[in-house]
Amino acid sequence: MSTDVDEVQERLEALDIQNKLHVFDIHTDHNLNPPQDVLPRLSGQVIAFLKGNGEDIDTVLKKPALKPAVTHNSFPFTDYFISSSHNTYLLTAQILGTSSAEAYTHVLSRGCRCVEIDVWPSKSGPIVTHGYTLSISVPFAKVCQAIGSFLDNTYGPYNPGAKSGLDFPVLVSLECHVPPSGQGELVRIMKEAWGDRLVQGPLEGVEDEWITPQDLEGRIVVMVEYYPLPLLGRSGTSTSVTEEDASKPKRKWSLWRSDDTSSSSSDDSDDDSSGEDIYDGEGGTKSLWPFGRKKKSSEESGDVETEVERCPKISDELASVGYYARSMKPAKGWLSQRFNDVPHIMINISESACSKLLSAIAEHRKQKHPEHEHSHILHLPSPLTSLVHHSSYHLRRIFPRGTRIMSSNLDPSKFWRSGSQVVSLNWQKYDKGVQMNEGLFVGTHGWVLKPEHMRKKRGLDFDDGVHAQSPPRPKLRLKGHVVGVSAMPAPNGRTGKSFEAYIHTELFYHREVNPPPTEGDGEVSAVAKSTSLENVALRWKSKSIKVGHHPEDGADGVWNETWEWEYERDELAFIRFLIYEDEFGKDDRVSTFCSPVERLVMGEWLVVRLMDRKGKDVGTTALVKFELEEL
């Protein structure tokens, strides 16, 4: 009897997981590859408009609204943006979420090419979970098997001599909390699940300086934590850590400076509120120590600390698996350094720390001080130029701040604009961040080439590149014309009823801003000459109209309005097209479309598929035309 009950319970749990995984089914690709079998319903007014302009209805319905993106795999690793998932194993929120190996299958099927695994020790073997939270775990072996099975079932077993369609590697960001004695088991499990796909060290005949995705196509590249010698506080060439080293006191390191003194820190503190962004781990755990989190005694007061809880170090066996992606939390001065001694250093940094660099000049302008406190790192010509240049030599991964407990997301375009290749997002939520990620990577292999001025240049000295200037940016004018929207879903509680609706469009882009010279003796400081990255949002709103909702057909509305924006060209400019219910208080968002401007089909009437609040294509469309001209 108990066996039957257990079987029923397992089936119910599996059904619950499938329901939660439904959030990963996003239909952004319907604007690139419109389904040809079932065409959406258009309103009578929209059909009449198209016929009046000599358009064939079926032809307009079947043509894409987006241009395809072609990405070659022969450029250096650092020349790409990579679609990336943060805490991939979680199905919902960060603190109370359920973990599932199937989540990896779903994000990989949507084009994600960098997944994250947080692995911890347990009595039953290594598990994947969000540490120090109430998240439910899943076995590490099951996660690895899910990744390997998806790749084998989709592209066939790994065969280095044959083309499989997997033209780029898959990256695995491994946050290892297993002690060195157990890391051999991790490597064994990965080898067993992934076989020859797993990259286990340097490849023969491949130039470290110019490694490309083509060299690693179809393979799995693991990001493994790397601790540089200054952090370890000792000399030598080995990166392994002995018990004697682990017992030595460690220095405190921060983004801006090193400090031999220690201070107290709360594990659940918001890393956006700190005066300086301390070396921090994933999931909001902040640490003043490279290898540990401070533990406080019950009698502790003020800044007194009693002991240090040591974090796991990396064994040589695990380190060899991470040869092409040595993940390093940065210390003082990293932005002006090229790490030549050890190949393939990847900077792993929080959104807060990177944002501080990008906003440092803006803070300086507010403070009106002659010299900014971080002027030692804000070298000319700008922190933005330095970030872009540094990323042409080293991969950089951005992870969300730990306080995003409801799986909200950062603005990825801000960090792409600074050259960051791997911007990790919480795919559990269909918000603006995920919409932009979907827009950039739709129809690709999960790898997209950076704009040309961000790419690596052969023969360019690192120090010379630091002072390279950004190319001039022409002014553009984007015009939009919306005729009407068909088959809108009903807002909350409005099924079968009428409601007021309006269209809201947004253009997001970033531009470099030069602050004015500092006042005083007339001399312009180095900081004053620098530039920072400014986020610009241009918006337009239509009039509100009353529409009637029908349970079977949805709601139709006709606006026939135009708008236009002028802006500086940014290859990473995004447009969002949204439908809102106009009501008292906060308006409800009904439908959304999001895309890079450069992916839009221009100069033609388009039937754009609008996604509902969960990213699903429920048949809602807008008839629009976009036009772009250089001024």
Disulfide bonds with the S-S distance in Angstrom:
none
